[in-house]
Structures are given as structure tokens and as C-alpha cells.
Amino acid sequence: MTNDTLDVLLIEDNPGDTRLVEEMLKSAGTRLDRIDLDGSTPAESSIHHESTLKAGVERLSERDVDVILLDLGLPDSAGFDTLVSVVDVAEFTPVVVLTGQDDRDLGVQTIQHGARDYLVKDEVTSDLLVHSIQYAIEQSRQERERIRHREQLEAFNRLYGISQDVIHALITKSTRGGLERAVCERLVESDAYDFAWIGEVKHSTDRFSIRESAPADCEFDAASIPFDGDADGERAEAKAVRTRAVQVVGDIETAADPERRQEQIRACGYRTVAAIPVAYGNVFYGILAVYDELPNVFTEADRENLSRLGEIIGHAITAVERKDALMGDTVLQLTFSLGGETEGLVAASAQGWTLAIEHLIRTDPGILAYGSVEGISKADFHEVVDRSTLVEDLRVLSPEGDTFKIELTTNWGEKLVPELAKHGAIVTEITVADGEFQFVVDVPPGRNKHQLVEIVQDHYPDATLRAQWTVARDEPSIADFHLAFENQLTKKQRAVLKTAFHAGYFDWPRQSTGEEVAELLGVTQATFSEHFRGAERTLFEAVFEGIESDDATPDSPWERSDPDTNHQ
């Protein structure tokens, strides 16, 4: 079956009728270009002739054809039984019946039994034969499209329901384990699949490890899945880890190298497997593997939906870890240094002065940083910054002295800082001293440290992990405040408050006006005021909402002035 040749299977026992059909197709010539073979038109026809039903069915099992021309009266079968036998084997290959009877009722019945068209032998012409083949192929294509669209809709509805349940689990489950368990349990409900697990490859052993699975009593050893870097005959689970893409095996009985690689799946009674990467951004959480005892339960359309499901789960895990990071009593701190740094600001720090950044805020113009400088005069520091490619703008916030506070806009971390923030990790410190650039990343508890290191090194290949330690948070109540701050304010409101605070807007006297803060954020003063007032109201509501008092007006902490008393 080729795109430039019309492949015809003729099942006919009459030599005269066989020659007639062959001559008609041979003389069809340019009329063949009416036929659409999946986007191309045939230039010629090729006929494969069989004279019995048995031989015709065997031919169909050996090779695909474009159309079947079938005589109902054969030596080993007759009538509609012949048609039904061919249709059962042909699947979507169209069948055109050739009959010697000019019986319209017979023609209608052949259509009802699965034929696409029927032709009366005494009336058929070359043009009519080509037209009938064209019609039959087009009808078959339309049916395939209808079935494909229906399967896509069913797949979408099934996985959409699962995705909605995953989103619900995000809201109701407070732990990563609970979320992953809920995903697996939903996938094996009665209207879904037979077995599901979520796990990862352990770096220390290069073996798979299951974190959660359902049903819980299924004896499945993920550690026995080969993960040896051999792409030939690779299991779907291993390939999903290596390629970070959904992998589906429709039927393990026809998979490459089934004996060595698929024996475990066969022993559990499964025929189909789908391996789905679970990731969010650049952070890879492992895979979700789903199995079923029926072959080909995942359609081609399912791949996109399965990929989306992996992203939803990854996003959900990230959200849970962010919450854990805000509420946890400890944090893992990673210290990186940038090797081979020849930037002017960094090189100049070898003269004995130090720049320490303690707060970073993402804004539209770039990264806004607040910190202090020690060991260099303001004038000399301004000269160093003027030669720097890291600093775009500088403002000194305190008087001259051994140490002075500064505000600067930098292009460093423009992509890294928001990427880390997606996963709950925060750049908390930057230090430039002794000719070296170092920065500290606070990592949520339980986070895969190796993956976050990879994110840093993807953005800065010269970054080297110098130290790591776990730090206890002194005041858990502050974590509660951070949680409320993150959950109740919009991203713009948080940026406005943080920038205003670090720019000295709340100081007395003020070090920055509202107009100056708005300029730092790249917005108008009206926009700044709108978000500032909205953030104030939201935080005050969080503080005062629910405070009960028997008095309509609470007691004032201020003493009223006596109008009759003279104050000096």
C-alpha cells in the first residue's frame, strides 16, 4: 500500500469477471486522480487477486490494501456470510460488493452488513468503478475520523475528570504524600485503569523507588525496572525519565525485546503502560506510571492529556512544598560562588570592601536589591558601579560612614530568581567580597537539592555549590505571617509593599517618596497608590477581622486632653 499506487484486493472466482475488472482499472488512466489516498492521488493501480474467501482473508492479514472488491458467491462461502467474514477482518478498509443480481434490496442489505457500495457486474463501467472506489475510500476515511474524534472526546473527558480530582486533592490534601496517594487512587477507580504508582530514580542506586501506589496490595517491584542507559528496548518508565516526555506502550506483547524488558508487566497481567513525567518548570519530581490489563487503552490523543496531567501534579506538588516551606521550622541553605568572574564590581572588591545584599525584589525593570556597603567611600563605590555591568542604577540610602545602606537595580538573577521562586526557593543573600561573588538560596524542607542545584547551574554554568546547612527558624510565628502575606496579597501588592519598605518609604523622615517608589517599580504613582492601599486594607482585615468586643468603640490608648488644662 503506497501513496502513488491504488492497491486493490479482488476476491473473485470468475476468471472472466476478474479480467474485466483488471481491464477497467488499467484503462481508468487519469480518472484515478479523483481518489484521495490520505493527501495524495494514485498514478496507477495494482490488483491482488484471490479466488476464495480463505485466501482473501489470509492476504488481508499479510498486507494492507486501499480497497476490497468482493464477489459474494465464492467456492468456500456465499451470500452475506462472505461479506461479514471480510468486514470483520478488514476493519477500516472499505469493501465494495460485486454482484450479478440487479436487486436494489440486495444492495441495501449489503450496505447494512458493512459494505461501502455495491456494483452490478453487467452494468459496471470503468468510470463507475473508479467513482465507487472513490466513494468507498472517502466514506471509510470519514468513519475513521468520527471514531478518532469520539475517542479523543472520551479520552479528554476521562482525563479531565481525573485532572479535576487532582486539583481538588491540591485543595484538600495538606501533604505531598497525601496528594500523590489521591492521584494514584483516582486513576484506579472503576472507570479508569488497573494500577498506578508515583516514584523516582534514586541517584545513589540508579534504581526506581515507589513513593505512592494504588491498589496498595499490588505486588509490583519498581526497583526491578532496568535503568541502565540502554535506549534499545528501553522500558517506558526509564525512557520517560531520560526524555522527560510521555511514553506509551500499547501492547507489551508486540513491544521491542519483550522477554527481557517486559516480563514483570506480563507477570502482573498488564498489557498497556503509560509513563508520565511529573514536573513543574525545570524541576523533575519523577514519573507517574499507569498500567491496564487491556491492550491499547491509551489513544494518540491521550498523550497530550497525560502530559497535561503530569504538569498539574507537578504544579500541585510545588504548591504543597511552598506552603511547607513557609510553615516549616527549618530551611536548607545552599551557598554558591560564581567562578571565573571578571566583572568589574566583583574584581574591585579584592581591594578590601564588601557589598552585602539582604533583600531582592522582582520588578518589571529588573531585580531591585537592598543591602549595605562597608570599607569603601560613597564616591569610590559610585566609580566602581559606573564601570560595572551588573548594576544598572544605584541610590545611597544613608549618610556617609564606615557602612552605608544602598538600593540598586541589577540584571543579575533576572531569570534565576523567578525560576527558583516557582518552587519555593528564594535567593536570600548576595555577597561581593575579596574578589568573589557568592549567593545563598533557601530551599524548602524535603526538596530535591540536586534538582535545584541543576536549576542554578542551568542559568549560571560557572556556579559552584560551596556549602550547605540546615537552619532553624527562630520565630515560627513569622512563618505564619509570611504564609498570610503570600496567600492574601496579589503579586503586585507584595512587590509594592516590599519595595516601599526597603526603599525607606515607612521611615521617619521618609527616605523615598511614593513617586520615587513608583518609578522604581516602573509604574505610575496612581498605580502605586492603588496597590499600596489595597495591600494595606487586605493586611489590616487579616489582622482585625474577627476581633470581638462588647463595646461598639474600643477603649482608646490615648489620654484625652482636658480642654480646661493649659499645656506649656
VEXDREN-2710 file (C-alpha; in Angstrom, 1 decimal):
% VEXDREN-2710
k/r/px/py/pz
1/MET/0.0/0.0/0.0
2/THR/1.8/3.1/-1.3
3/ASN/0.7/6.7/-1.8
4/ASP/1.3/6.7/-5.5
5/THR/-0.4/3.3/-6.2
6/LEU/-4.0/2.3/-5.7
7/ASP/-3.8/-1.2/-4.0
8/VAL/-6.9/-3.3/-4.7
9/LEU/-7.7/-6.7/-3.4
10/LEU/-10.1/-8.5/-5.7
11/ILE/-11.8/-11.6/-4.3
12/GLU/-13.5/-13.2/-7.3
13/ASP/-13.6/-16.8/-8.6
14/ASN/-14.9/-16.0/-12.1
15/PRO/-11.9/-15.6/-14.5
16/GLY/-13.9/-13.5/-16.9
17/ASP/-15.1/-11.0/-14.3
18/THR/-11.6/-10.9/-13.0
19/ARG/-10.2/-9.9/-16.4
20/LEU/-13.0/-7.3/-16.8
21/VAL/-12.2/-5.6/-13.5
22/GLU/-8.4/-5.6/-14.3
23/GLU/-9.0/-4.0/-17.7
24/MET/-11.3/-1.4/-16.3
25/LEU/-8.8/-0.3/-13.7
26/LYS/-6.0/-0.5/-16.3
27/SER/-7.9/1.8/-18.7
28/ALA/-9.0/4.2/-15.9
29/GLY/-5.9/6.3/-16.6
30/THR/-6.2/9.9/-15.3
31/ARG/-9.5/9.2/-13.7
32/LEU/-7.6/7.7/-10.8
33/ASP/-6.6/11.1/-9.6
34/ARG/-10.1/11.6/-8.3
35/ILE/-9.2/9.2/-5.4
36/ASP/-7.6/10.7/-2.3
37/LEU/-5.2/8.4/-0.5
38/ASP/-4.6/10.3/2.7
39/GLY/-3.5/13.5/0.9
40/SER/-2.1/12.0/-2.3
41/THR/-3.6/10.7/-5.6
42/PRO/-2.6/7.4/-7.2
43/ALA/-0.9/7.4/-10.6
44/GLU/-1.7/3.7/-11.2
45/SER/-3.5/0.7/-9.7
46/SER/-2.2/-2.6/-8.5
47/ILE/-4.6/-5.6/-8.2
48/HIS/-4.1/-8.6/-6.0
49/HIS/-6.4/-11.4/-7.0
50/GLU/-7.7/-14.2/-4.8
51/SER/-10.4/-16.7/-5.8
52/THR/-11.5/-18.0/-2.4
53/LEU/-12.6/-16.3/0.9
54/LYS/-9.9/-18.1/2.9
55/ALA/-7.1/-16.9/0.6
56/GLY/-8.5/-13.4/0.6
57/VAL/-8.7/-13.2/4.4
58/GLU/-5.1/-14.5/4.6
59/ARG/-4.0/-11.8/2.1
60/LEU/-5.6/-9.1/4.3
61/SER/-3.7/-10.4/7.4
62/GLU/-0.4/-10.2/5.5
63/ARG/-0.7/-6.8/3.8
64/ASP/-2.8/-3.6/3.9
65/VAL/-4.8/-2.6/0.8
66/ASP/-6.7/0.6/-0.1
67/VAL/-10.0/-1.2/-1.2
68/ILE/-11.5/-4.6/-1.4
69/LEU/-13.7/-5.7/-4.4
70/LEU/-15.7/-8.7/-3.2
71/ASP/-17.9/-11.2/-5.0
72/LEU/-20.5/-12.7/-2.6
73/GLY/-20.5/-16.1/-4.4
74/LEU/-17.2/-17.9/-3.8
75/PRO/-16.3/-21.6/-3.7
76/ASP/-15.9/-21.7/0.1
77/SER/-18.6/-19.1/1.1
78/ALA/-21.7/-17.5/-0.3
79/GLY/-24.1/-14.6/0.5
80/PHE/-23.9/-12.3/3.4
81/ASP/-21.7/-14.7/5.4
82/THR/-18.9/-13.9/2.8
83/LEU/-19.4/-10.2/3.3
84/VAL/-19.5/-10.4/7.2
85/SER/-16.3/-12.5/7.2
86/VAL/-14.4/-10.0/5.1
87/VAL/-15.7/-6.9/7.0
88/ASP/-14.7/-8.4/10.4
89/VAL/-11.1/-8.8/9.2
90/ALA/-10.9/-5.6/7.0
91/GLU/-11.6/-3.2/9.9
92/PHE/-11.5/0.3/8.2
93/THR/-10.5/-1.0/4.7
94/PRO/-13.6/-0.3/2.5
95/VAL/-15.4/-3.1/0.8
96/VAL/-17.2/-2.8/-2.5
97/VAL/-19.5/-5.7/-3.4
98/LEU/-19.7/-7.0/-6.9
99/THR/-22.9/-8.8/-7.6
100/GLY/-24.5/-10.4/-10.6
101/GLN/-28.0/-9.6/-9.4
102/ASP/-29.7/-6.3/-10.2
103/ASP/-31.6/-6.3/-6.9
104/ARG/-31.9/-2.9/-5.1
105/ASP/-33.0/-4.6/-1.9
106/LEU/-29.9/-6.8/-2.0
107/GLY/-27.8/-3.6/-2.4
108/VAL/-29.3/-2.0/0.6
109/GLN/-28.7/-5.1/2.7
110/THR/-25.0/-5.2/1.7
111/ILE/-24.6/-1.7/3.0
112/GLN/-26.3/-2.7/6.2
113/HIS/-23.9/-5.6/6.6
114/GLY/-20.8/-3.3/6.3
115/ALA/-20.2/-2.8/2.6
116/ARG/-19.5/0.8/1.4
117/ASP/-21.0/0.3/-2.0
118/TYR/-22.2/-2.4/-4.4
119/LEU/-22.0/-2.7/-8.2
120/VAL/-24.0/-4.9/-10.6
121/LYS/-21.4/-6.6/-12.8
122/ASP/-23.4/-6.3/-16.0
123/GLU/-23.8/-2.5/-15.5
124/VAL/-20.3/-1.6/-14.2
125/THR/-18.1/0.6/-16.3
126/SER/-14.5/1.9/-15.8
127/ASP/-15.8/5.3/-14.8
128/LEU/-18.4/3.9/-12.5
129/LEU/-15.9/1.5/-10.8
130/VAL/-13.5/4.4/-10.1
131/HIS/-16.3/6.5/-8.7
132/SER/-17.4/3.7/-6.5
133/ILE/-13.9/3.1/-5.2
134/GLN/-13.5/6.9/-4.6
135/TYR/-16.8/7.0/-2.6
136/ALA/-15.9/3.9/-0.6
137/ILE/-12.5/5.2/0.4
138/GLU/-13.9/8.6/1.4
139/GLN/-16.7/7.1/3.5
140/SER/-14.1/4.9/5.3
141/ARG/-11.9/7.9/6.0
142/GLN/-14.9/9.9/7.4
143/GLU/-15.8/7.0/9.7
144/ARG/-12.2/6.8/10.9
145/GLU/-12.3/10.5/11.7
146/ARG/-15.6/10.2/13.6
147/ILE/-14.2/7.3/15.6
148/ARG/-11.0/9.2/16.3
149/HIS/-12.9/12.3/17.4
150/ARG/-15.1/10.3/19.6
151/GLU/-12.1/8.6/21.2
152/GLN/-10.4/11.9/21.7
153/LEU/-13.5/13.3/23.4
154/GLU/-13.8/10.2/25.6
155/ALA/-10.1/10.4/26.5
156/PHE/-10.4/14.1/27.2
157/ASN/-13.5/13.6/29.4
158/ARG/-11.9/10.7/31.3
159/LEU/-8.6/12.5/31.9
160/TYR/-10.3/15.8/32.5
161/GLY/-12.3/14.2/35.3
162/ILE/-9.1/12.8/36.8
163/SER/-7.4/16.2/36.5
164/GLN/-10.3/17.9/38.3
165/ASP/-9.9/15.4/41.1
166/VAL/-6.2/16.1/41.2
167/ILE/-7.0/19.8/41.6
168/HIS/-9.5/19.0/44.3
169/ALA/-6.8/17.0/46.0
170/LEU/-4.5/20.0/45.9
171/ILE/-7.1/21.9/47.8
172/THR/-7.9/19.2/50.4
173/LYS/-4.6/17.4/50.9
174/SER/-2.0/19.1/53.1
175/THR/1.0/16.9/52.3
176/ARG/2.8/15.7/49.2
177/GLY/2.3/12.1/50.2
178/GLY/-1.5/12.6/50.6
179/LEU/-1.7/14.3/47.2
180/GLU/0.3/11.6/45.4
181/ARG/-1.8/8.9/47.1
182/ALA/-5.0/10.6/46.0
183/VAL/-3.8/10.7/42.4
184/CYS/-3.0/7.0/42.3
185/GLU/-6.3/6.1/43.9
186/ARG/-8.3/8.2/41.5
187/LEU/-6.5/6.5/38.5
188/VAL/-7.5/3.0/39.5
189/GLU/-11.2/3.7/40.2
190/SER/-13.7/1.5/38.4
191/ASP/-13.9/3.7/35.3
192/ALA/-10.2/4.2/34.9
193/TYR/-7.1/1.8/35.0
194/ASP/-5.8/-1.2/36.9
195/PHE/-2.6/0.0/38.7
196/ALA/-0.7/3.3/39.2
197/TRP/2.3/4.4/41.1
198/ILE/4.4/7.6/41.5
199/GLY/8.1/7.4/42.1
200/GLU/11.6/8.4/41.1
201/VAL/15.0/7.1/40.3
202/LYS/17.3/7.3/43.3
203/HIS/20.6/9.0/42.4
204/SER/22.6/6.8/44.9
205/THR/21.4/3.5/43.4
206/ASP/20.1/4.3/39.9
207/ARG/17.0/2.2/40.8
208/PHE/13.4/3.1/40.7
209/SER/11.6/3.7/44.0
210/ILE/7.8/3.9/44.5
211/ARG/6.5/6.7/46.8
212/GLU/2.8/6.0/46.5
213/SER/0.7/3.4/44.6
214/ALA/-2.8/2.0/44.2
215/PRO/-4.1/-0.5/44.8
216/ALA/-1.9/-0.9/47.8
217/ASP/-1.9/-4.7/47.7
218/CYS/-0.4/-5.0/44.2
219/GLU/2.9/-6.8/44.2
220/PHE/5.0/-4.6/41.8
221/ASP/8.7/-4.1/42.3
222/ALA/9.7/-0.8/40.7
223/ALA/13.4/-1.5/41.6
224/SER/13.5/-4.3/39.1
225/ILE/12.8/-2.0/36.2
226/PRO/16.0/-1.8/34.1
227/PHE/17.6/1.7/34.2
228/ASP/20.9/1.1/32.6
229/GLY/21.1/3.8/30.0
230/ASP/20.4/1.3/27.2
231/ALA/18.0/3.1/24.8
232/ASP/17.5/-0.1/22.7
233/GLY/14.4/-1.9/24.0
234/GLU/14.2/0.6/26.9
235/ARG/11.2/0.3/29.3
236/ALA/8.7/3.1/29.0
237/GLU/9.3/4.1/32.6
238/ALA/13.0/4.5/32.1
239/LYS/12.5/6.3/28.8
240/ALA/10.1/8.8/30.4
241/VAL/12.8/9.7/33.0
242/ARG/15.5/10.0/30.3
243/THR/13.5/12.0/27.8
244/ARG/11.1/13.9/30.1
245/ALA/8.3/13.0/27.7
246/VAL/5.2/10.8/28.0
247/GLN/5.9/7.2/26.9
248/VAL/3.1/4.7/25.9
249/VAL/3.4/1.0/25.1
250/GLY/0.1/0.0/23.6
251/ASP/0.7/-3.7/23.9
252/ILE/3.8/-5.3/25.6
253/GLU/3.3/-8.5/23.5
254/THR/4.4/-6.6/20.4
255/ALA/6.9/-4.3/22.2
256/ALA/10.6/-4.5/21.3
257/ASP/12.6/-7.1/23.3
258/PRO/9.6/-8.1/25.4
259/GLU/11.2/-11.1/27.1
260/ARG/14.0/-9.3/28.9
261/ARG/12.3/-5.9/29.5
262/GLN/8.5/-6.6/29.9
263/GLU/8.4/-9.9/31.8
264/GLN/7.4/-8.2/35.1
265/ILE/4.5/-6.4/33.5
266/ARG/3.3/-9.6/31.8
267/ALA/3.6/-11.5/35.1
268/CYS/1.3/-8.9/36.7
269/GLY/-1.3/-9.4/33.9
270/TYR/-0.8/-6.0/32.3
271/ARG/-0.7/-5.3/28.5
272/THR/-0.6/-1.5/28.4
273/VAL/1.7/1.0/30.2
274/ALA/1.9/4.8/30.2
275/ALA/4.8/6.6/31.9
276/ILE/4.2/10.3/32.6
277/PRO/6.9/12.7/33.7
278/VAL/5.8/14.8/36.8
279/ALA/7.5/18.1/36.6
280/TYR/7.0/21.8/37.1
281/GLY/9.2/24.2/35.2
282/ASN/12.8/22.8/35.4
283/VAL/12.1/20.7/38.5
284/PHE/11.5/17.0/37.8
285/TYR/9.6/15.1/40.6
286/GLY/9.7/11.7/39.0
287/ILE/7.1/9.7/37.0
288/LEU/3.5/8.6/37.2
289/ALA/3.2/5.1/35.7
290/VAL/-0.2/3.7/34.8
291/TYR/-1.0/0.1/33.7
292/ASP/-4.0/-1.8/32.4
293/GLU/-4.8/-5.4/31.5
294/LEU/-6.3/-4.4/28.2
295/PRO/-4.1/-3.5/25.2
296/ASN/-4.1/-0.1/23.5
297/VAL/-6.3/1.7/26.1
298/PHE/-4.4/4.9/25.6
299/THR/-5.1/6.7/22.3
300/GLU/-2.7/9.0/20.5
301/ALA/-4.9/11.9/21.7
302/ASP/-4.2/10.7/25.3
303/ARG/-0.6/11.7/25.1
304/GLU/-1.3/15.4/25.3
305/ASN/-3.8/14.9/28.1
306/LEU/-1.4/12.7/30.0
307/SER/1.3/15.3/29.6
308/ARG/-1.0/17.9/31.0
309/LEU/-1.9/15.7/33.9
310/GLY/1.8/15.4/34.8
311/GLU/2.1/19.2/34.7
312/ILE/-0.9/19.6/37.0
313/ILE/0.5/17.1/39.5
314/GLY/3.9/18.9/39.4
315/HIS/2.2/22.2/40.0
316/ALA/0.3/20.7/42.9
317/ILE/3.4/19.3/44.5
318/THR/5.1/22.6/44.1
319/ALA/2.3/24.4/45.8
320/VAL/2.3/22.0/48.7
321/GLU/6.1/22.4/49.1
322/ARG/5.8/26.2/49.0
323/LYS/3.3/26.0/51.9
324/ASP/5.6/23.6/53.8
325/ALA/8.5/26.0/53.2
326/LEU/6.6/28.9/54.7
327/MET/5.3/27.0/57.7
328/GLY/8.3/24.8/58.4
329/ASP/10.6/25.4/61.4
330/THR/13.8/24.7/59.4
331/VAL/15.2/25.6/56.0
332/LEU/18.1/24.2/53.9
333/GLN/20.6/26.9/52.9
334/LEU/22.8/26.4/49.8
335/THR/25.8/28.8/49.3
336/PHE/27.1/29.2/45.7
337/SER/30.0/31.0/44.3
338/LEU/30.5/32.1/40.7
339/GLY/33.9/31.0/39.4
340/GLY/35.9/32.8/36.8
341/GLU/34.1/36.1/37.5
342/THR/35.9/39.0/35.9
343/GLU/33.1/41.6/36.2
344/GLY/34.4/45.0/37.3
345/LEU/32.4/45.2/40.6
346/VAL/33.5/41.8/41.7
347/ALA/37.1/42.3/40.8
348/ALA/37.2/45.7/42.6
349/SER/36.1/44.1/45.9
350/ALA/39.5/42.5/46.2
351/GLN/40.6/45.9/47.5
352/GLY/39.1/45.1/50.8
353/TRP/35.5/46.4/50.7
354/THR/32.2/44.3/51.0
355/LEU/28.8/44.6/49.4
356/ALA/26.1/42.6/51.2
357/ILE/22.7/42.3/49.6
358/GLU/19.9/41.1/52.0
359/HIS/16.7/41.7/50.1
360/LEU/15.8/41.1/46.4
361/ILE/12.5/42.1/44.8
362/ARG/11.4/41.2/41.3
363/THR/10.1/44.2/39.3
364/ASP/9.5/44.9/35.7
365/PRO/12.7/46.9/35.2
366/GLY/14.8/44.1/36.7
367/ILE/15.8/42.9/40.2
368/LEU/15.7/45.6/42.9
369/ALA/18.2/44.9/45.7
370/TYR/18.7/46.4/49.1
371/GLY/21.8/46.0/51.3
372/SER/24.9/47.7/52.7
373/VAL/28.5/48.5/51.7
374/GLU/31.4/48.5/54.1
375/GLY/35.1/49.5/53.7
376/ILE/34.8/52.0/50.8
377/SER/33.7/55.6/50.5
378/LYS/30.5/56.6/48.6
379/ALA/32.4/58.4/45.9
380/ASP/34.7/55.4/45.3
381/PHE/31.8/53.0/45.3
382/HIS/29.9/55.1/42.7
383/GLU/33.0/55.0/40.5
384/VAL/33.1/51.2/40.8
385/VAL/29.4/50.9/40.0
386/ASP/29.8/53.2/36.9
387/ARG/32.2/50.6/35.5
388/SER/30.1/47.6/36.4
389/THR/27.9/45.6/34.0
390/LEU/25.9/44.1/36.9
391/VAL/24.5/47.3/38.3
392/GLU/22.1/49.4/36.3
393/ASP/21.1/52.0/38.9
394/LEU/22.3/53.0/42.4
395/ARG/20.9/55.0/45.2
396/VAL/22.6/55.5/48.6
397/LEU/20.0/55.5/51.5
398/SER/22.1/56.5/54.5
399/PRO/24.7/59.2/55.4
400/GLU/28.4/58.8/54.9
401/GLY/30.1/56.4/57.3
402/ASP/32.1/53.2/57.5
403/THR/28.9/51.3/56.4
404/PHE/26.1/52.8/54.3
405/LYS/22.9/51.3/53.0
406/ILE/22.2/51.2/49.3
407/GLU/19.5/50.4/46.8
408/LEU/20.4/49.2/43.4
409/THR/18.8/47.7/40.3
410/THR/20.7/44.7/38.9
411/ASN/20.4/42.5/35.9
412/TRP/21.8/39.5/37.8
413/GLY/19.3/36.8/38.5
414/GLU/16.5/38.2/36.3
415/LYS/15.7/34.7/35.1
416/LEU/17.1/32.6/38.0
417/VAL/15.3/34.4/40.9
418/PRO/11.7/33.9/39.4
419/GLU/12.5/30.3/38.4
420/LEU/13.6/29.4/41.9
421/ALA/10.6/31.2/43.3
422/LYS/8.3/28.9/41.3
423/HIS/9.5/26.1/43.5
424/GLY/9.6/27.9/46.8
425/ALA/13.3/28.5/46.8
426/ILE/14.5/32.1/47.5
427/VAL/17.8/33.9/47.0
428/THR/18.2/35.4/50.4
429/GLU/21.8/36.8/50.4
430/ILE/24.3/38.1/47.9
431/THR/27.9/38.9/49.0
432/VAL/30.6/40.5/46.9
433/ALA/33.9/40.5/48.8
434/ASP/37.6/39.5/48.3
435/GLY/37.1/39.4/44.5
436/GLU/34.3/36.7/44.8
437/PHE/30.6/36.7/44.1
438/GLN/28.6/34.4/46.5
439/PHE/24.8/34.0/46.9
440/VAL/22.6/31.9/49.3
441/VAL/19.5/30.0/48.3
442/ASP/16.9/29.0/51.0
443/VAL/15.4/25.6/50.0
444/PRO/12.1/24.2/51.2
445/PRO/12.3/21.1/53.5
446/GLY/12.2/17.9/51.6
447/ARG/13.1/19.5/48.3
448/ASN/15.4/17.5/46.0
449/LYS/18.6/19.5/46.4
450/HIS/20.2/18.1/43.3
451/GLN/17.4/19.4/41.1
452/LEU/17.7/22.9/42.5
453/VAL/21.4/22.9/42.0
454/GLU/20.8/22.0/38.4
455/ILE/18.4/25.0/38.0
456/VAL/21.1/27.3/39.3
457/GLN/23.8/25.8/37.1
458/ASP/21.5/25.9/34.0
459/HIS/21.3/29.7/34.5
460/TYR/25.0/30.1/35.6
461/PRO/27.2/27.2/34.5
462/ASP/30.1/28.6/36.5
463/ALA/28.2/28.4/39.8
464/THR/29.7/26.0/42.3
465/LEU/28.0/24.7/45.5
466/ARG/30.3/25.7/48.3
467/ALA/28.3/24.9/51.4
468/GLN/25.0/23.7/52.7
469/TRP/23.4/23.6/56.1
470/THR/20.0/23.3/57.8
471/VAL/19.0/26.4/59.7
472/ALA/16.3/26.5/62.4
473/ARG/13.8/29.4/62.2
474/ASP/13.8/31.3/65.5
475/GLU/10.2/32.5/65.3
476/PRO/7.6/30.2/63.8
477/SER/5.1/32.9/64.1
478/ILE/6.9/34.8/61.4
479/ALA/6.4/31.9/59.1
480/ASP/2.6/32.2/59.8
481/PHE/2.8/35.9/58.8
482/HIS/4.7/35.0/55.6
483/LEU/2.0/32.5/54.8
484/ALA/-0.7/35.1/55.2
485/PHE/1.4/37.6/53.2
486/GLU/1.8/35.1/50.3
487/ASN/-1.8/33.9/50.3
488/GLN/-3.8/37.1/50.7
489/LEU/-1.9/39.7/48.7
490/THR/-1.5/39.8/44.9
491/LYS/1.9/39.6/43.4
492/LYS/1.8/43.3/42.6
493/GLN/0.7/44.2/46.1
494/ARG/3.6/42.2/47.6
495/ALA/6.1/43.9/45.3
496/VAL/4.7/47.4/46.2
497/LEU/4.9/46.8/50.0
498/LYS/8.4/45.2/49.9
499/THR/9.8/47.9/47.6
500/ALA/8.3/50.7/49.8
501/PHE/9.6/49.1/52.9
502/HIS/13.2/48.6/51.8
503/ALA/13.3/52.0/50.0
504/GLY/12.6/53.7/53.3
505/TYR/9.0/54.8/52.5
506/PHE/7.9/53.9/56.0
507/ASP/10.9/55.6/57.7
508/TRP/10.6/58.9/59.6
509/PRO/11.7/61.0/57.9
510/ARG/11.0/59.2/54.6
511/GLN/14.0/58.2/52.5
512/SER/11.8/57.7/49.4
513/THR/8.5/59.3/48.3
514/GLY/5.6/57.4/46.8
515/GLU/6.6/58.9/43.4
516/GLU/10.1/57.6/43.8
517/VAL/8.9/54.1/44.7
518/ALA/6.5/54.1/41.8
519/GLU/9.4/55.0/39.5
520/LEU/11.5/52.1/40.9
521/LEU/8.6/49.7/40.1
522/GLY/8.1/51.2/36.6
523/VAL/4.5/52.2/37.3
524/THR/2.6/55.5/37.7
525/GLN/2.1/57.0/41.2
526/ALA/-1.6/56.3/40.8
527/THR/-1.0/52.6/40.2
528/PHE/1.4/52.5/43.1
529/SER/-1.2/54.1/45.4
530/GLU/-3.9/51.7/44.2
531/HIS/-1.9/48.6/45.0
532/PHE/-0.5/50.1/48.2
533/ARG/-3.9/50.9/49.6
534/GLY/-5.3/47.6/48.6
535/ALA/-2.5/45.8/50.3
536/GLU/-2.9/47.8/53.4
537/ARG/-6.6/47.1/53.6
538/THR/-6.1/43.3/53.0
539/LEU/-3.5/43.0/55.7
540/PHE/-5.5/45.1/58.2
541/GLU/-8.5/42.9/57.5
542/ALA/-6.4/39.8/58.2
543/VAL/-5.3/41.3/61.5
544/PHE/-8.5/42.8/62.8
545/GLU/-11.2/40.6/61.2
546/GLY/-12.9/38.5/63.8
547/ILE/-11.8/40.6/66.8
548/GLU/-14.9/40.7/69.1
549/SER/-15.7/43.4/71.6
550/ASP/-18.7/44.1/73.7
551/ASP/-18.2/47.8/73.2
552/ALA/-19.1/49.4/69.9
553/THR/-16.0/51.6/70.3
554/PRO/-12.9/50.1/71.9
555/ASP/-11.0/52.0/74.6
556/SER/-8.5/54.4/73.2
557/PRO/-4.9/54.1/74.3
558/TRP/-4.5/57.8/74.1
559/GLU/-5.3/60.1/77.0
560/ARG/-7.8/62.9/76.0
561/SER/-6.6/66.4/76.6
562/ASP/-8.5/68.3/79.2
563/PRO/-9.9/71.4/77.5
564/ASP/-9.6/73.3/80.7
565/THR/-5.9/72.4/81.2
566/ASN/-3.2/74.7/79.9
567/HIS/-0.3/73.0/78.3
568/GLN/3.1/74.6/78.3
END
